[in-house]
Amino acid sequence: MTYPAHAAAAMSGAASAMVDKETSETKARLFGISATIVHRTDHAEHGRRRGEGLGHLDSMELLDVLMELPLREALPLSSIDPSSLRVLRRAPAGVVEFTGRSVTRLVVPAVTPLLAVVHAVHWRDGLERASAFAAHCPRMFVTRELPENADEVLAEASWYGVGVAVGPRAAPTVVLEPEPLSEWRPSVAWWRFCERVYRHALDR
């Protein structure tokens, strides 16, 4: 799959360093958890989708087929199995382009999640909620204060790769950086996660 270069950079580098004036924050409820997703928007793709009247994609079946297609490269219809072709023919306008002999993938993720942030009163809750995003992007939890056994708490969070920030929601202090995702590769589940974040971003 072809994916934005900054997606790989976010997964392999310090996530907090990727948060800048070009990023956005979207509040979302994902996996039954309320979180703030810091993400970067592919403005060209967002504009293209708006022009096509295309919103977010939610079909795992469609995304699974799209993952196997190169971006903006016409493939002979004869090279694609019949079941995948049926899925592509049902896709909304703007996802792929058909000619009499070929099909071309046009779509890419419109947003790239860089960091998932959850808030919790108790650190154990924060650790568990943040861990729900482990397969998709770096994650962090924010809590008002650390317990007395702060060293143990931070050691456990570090073990799981979860970042920790302490203080008021508006201006917490990062005391433990989130770890990048090791050996990250895009997946169908990751792309669907991007689409779900995009849906929430469109609803803002």
C-alpha positions as CSV (number, residue, x, y, z in Angstrom):
1,M,0.0,0.0,0.0
2,T,1.1,3.5,-0.7
3,Y,0.7,5.7,2.4
4,P,1.9,9.2,3.4
5,A,5.5,9.4,4.3
6,H,4.7,11.3,7.6
7,A,2.7,8.3,8.7
8,A,5.8,6.2,8.9
9,A,7.7,9.1,10.5
10,A,5.1,9.4,13.2
11,M,5.2,5.7,14.0
12,S,9.0,5.5,14.0
13,G,9.8,8.7,15.8
14,A,8.8,10.7,18.9
15,A,5.1,11.3,18.5
16,S,5.1,14.5,20.6
17,A,7.6,16.0,18.2
18,M,5.1,15.5,15.4
19,V,2.5,17.7,17.1
20,D,2.8,21.1,15.6
21,K,0.8,23.9,14.0
22,E,0.1,21.6,11.0
23,T,-1.7,19.0,13.1
24,S,-5.3,18.9,14.3
25,E,-7.0,17.4,17.3
26,T,-10.3,15.5,17.0
27,K,-12.3,14.2,20.0
28,A,-13.6,10.8,19.2
29,R,-15.2,7.8,20.9
30,L,-13.3,4.7,19.5
31,F,-13.3,1.2,20.9
32,G,-15.8,2.4,23.5
33,I,-13.2,4.9,24.8
34,S,-13.3,8.7,24.6
35,A,-10.0,10.0,23.3
36,T,-8.4,13.0,21.6
37,I,-6.7,12.0,18.4
38,V,-3.9,14.2,17.2
39,H,-3.7,13.8,13.4
40,R,-2.3,15.3,10.2
41,T,-4.6,15.9,7.3
42,D,-3.8,15.1,3.7
43,H,-5.4,18.3,2.4
44,A,-5.1,17.2,-1.3
45,E,-7.0,14.0,-0.5
46,H,-9.5,15.8,1.7
47,G,-10.2,18.3,-1.1
48,R,-10.5,15.5,-3.7
49,R,-13.0,13.6,-1.5
50,R,-15.1,16.7,-1.0
51,G,-15.1,17.3,-4.7
52,E,-16.3,13.7,-5.3
53,G,-18.8,13.8,-2.5
54,L,-16.9,11.1,-0.8
55,G,-16.7,10.8,3.0
56,H,-15.1,8.2,5.2
57,L,-14.9,4.5,4.2
58,D,-16.0,2.0,6.7
59,S,-16.0,-1.3,4.7
60,M,-13.2,-3.7,5.9
61,E,-13.9,-5.7,2.8
62,L,-13.3,-2.8,0.5
63,L,-10.3,-1.5,2.4
64,D,-8.8,-5.0,2.3
65,V,-9.0,-5.0,-1.5
66,L,-7.7,-1.5,-1.8
67,M,-4.7,-2.4,0.3
68,E,-3.5,-4.7,-2.5
69,L,-3.8,-2.0,-5.2
70,P,-1.0,0.4,-6.0
71,L,-1.9,4.1,-6.0
72,R,-2.8,5.8,-9.3
73,E,-1.5,2.8,-11.3
74,A,-3.9,1.3,-13.9
75,L,-4.2,-2.4,-13.4
76,P,-5.6,-4.7,-16.1
77,L,-9.0,-6.1,-15.0
78,S,-7.8,-9.5,-15.9
79,S,-5.1,-9.3,-13.2
80,I,-7.7,-8.9,-10.4
81,D,-9.8,-11.8,-9.1
82,P,-13.6,-11.7,-9.7
83,S,-14.6,-11.4,-6.1
84,S,-12.3,-8.4,-5.6
85,L,-13.6,-6.8,-8.8
86,R,-17.1,-7.1,-7.5
87,V,-16.1,-5.3,-4.3
88,L,-14.4,-2.5,-6.3
89,R,-17.4,-2.1,-8.6
90,R,-19.6,-1.5,-5.5
91,A,-17.2,1.2,-4.2
92,P,-18.5,4.8,-3.9
93,A,-17.5,7.3,-6.6
94,G,-14.0,8.6,-6.1
95,V,-12.5,5.4,-4.6
96,V,-11.4,3.8,-7.9
97,E,-11.6,4.6,-11.6
98,F,-12.6,2.0,-14.1
99,T,-12.0,2.0,-17.8
100,G,-13.0,-0.8,-20.2
101,R,-9.8,-2.7,-19.4
102,S,-8.3,-1.4,-16.2
103,V,-9.0,-0.1,-12.7
104,T,-7.0,2.5,-10.8
105,R,-7.0,3.2,-7.1
106,L,-7.5,6.9,-6.3
107,V,-8.0,6.9,-2.6
108,V,-5.6,7.2,0.3
109,P,-6.2,7.8,4.0
110,A,-7.3,11.4,4.4
111,V,-5.8,11.7,7.9
112,T,-2.9,10.1,9.6
113,P,-3.3,9.6,13.4
114,L,-0.1,10.7,15.2
115,L,-1.1,10.3,18.9
116,A,-4.1,9.0,20.9
117,V,-4.6,10.8,24.2
118,V,-6.9,9.6,26.9
119,H,-7.7,11.2,30.3
120,A,-8.2,9.3,33.5
121,V,-8.4,10.0,37.2
122,H,-6.7,6.7,38.1
123,W,-3.5,5.7,36.4
124,R,-4.5,2.1,35.9
125,D,-7.6,3.2,34.0
126,G,-5.5,5.5,31.9
127,L,-3.0,2.8,31.1
128,E,-5.7,0.4,30.0
129,R,-7.6,2.9,27.9
130,A,-4.5,4.1,26.2
131,S,-3.4,0.6,25.4
132,A,-6.5,0.1,23.3
133,F,-4.8,2.2,20.6
134,A,-1.6,0.2,20.6
135,A,-1.9,-1.2,17.1
136,H,-2.7,2.1,15.5
137,C,-0.6,5.0,16.8
138,P,1.5,6.1,19.7
139,R,-0.6,6.7,22.8
140,M,-0.6,8.7,26.0
141,F,-2.7,9.2,29.1
142,V,-3.2,12.3,31.1
143,T,-3.9,12.3,34.8
144,R,-4.2,15.0,37.4
145,E,-1.4,13.6,39.6
146,L,0.7,10.5,39.9
147,P,0.3,8.1,42.9
148,E,2.9,7.8,45.6
149,N,4.6,4.9,43.8
150,A,5.3,7.1,40.8
151,D,8.4,5.3,39.8
152,E,6.6,2.0,39.6
153,V,3.8,3.6,37.6
154,L,6.1,5.2,35.1
155,A,8.1,2.0,34.8
156,E,5.0,0.0,34.0
157,A,3.8,2.6,31.5
158,S,7.2,2.6,29.9
159,W,7.1,-1.2,29.6
160,Y,3.9,-0.9,27.6
161,G,5.2,2.1,25.6
162,V,2.5,4.4,26.9
163,G,3.3,8.1,27.4
164,V,2.2,9.9,30.6
165,A,1.4,13.5,31.2
166,V,0.4,15.1,34.5
167,G,-1.6,18.2,35.3
168,P,-4.7,20.0,34.2
169,R,-6.2,19.0,30.8
170,A,-5.5,22.3,29.2
171,A,-1.7,22.3,30.0
172,P,-0.4,18.9,31.3
173,T,3.3,18.3,31.6
174,V,4.7,15.3,29.7
175,V,6.7,13.1,32.2
176,L,7.1,10.1,29.9
177,E,7.3,10.2,26.2
178,P,5.2,7.7,24.3
179,E,7.2,5.1,22.4
180,P,6.9,4.8,18.6
181,L,5.4,1.7,17.1
182,S,8.2,-0.7,16.3
183,E,8.4,-2.2,12.8
184,W,5.1,-0.5,12.0
185,R,3.4,-1.4,8.7
186,P,0.1,-0.2,7.4
187,S,-2.8,-2.6,7.8
188,V,-6.5,-2.8,6.9
189,A,-7.3,-2.2,10.6
190,W,-5.0,0.8,10.6
191,W,-6.6,2.3,7.5
192,R,-10.1,1.7,9.0
193,F,-8.9,3.5,12.1
194,C,-7.8,6.4,9.9
195,E,-11.2,6.5,8.3
196,R,-13.0,6.5,11.7
197,V,-10.9,9.4,12.9
198,Y,-11.7,11.2,9.6
199,R,-15.4,10.7,10.2
200,H,-15.1,12.3,13.6
201,A,-13.1,15.1,12.1
202,L,-15.8,15.8,9.5
203,D,-18.4,15.9,12.2
204,R,-16.6,18.7,14.1
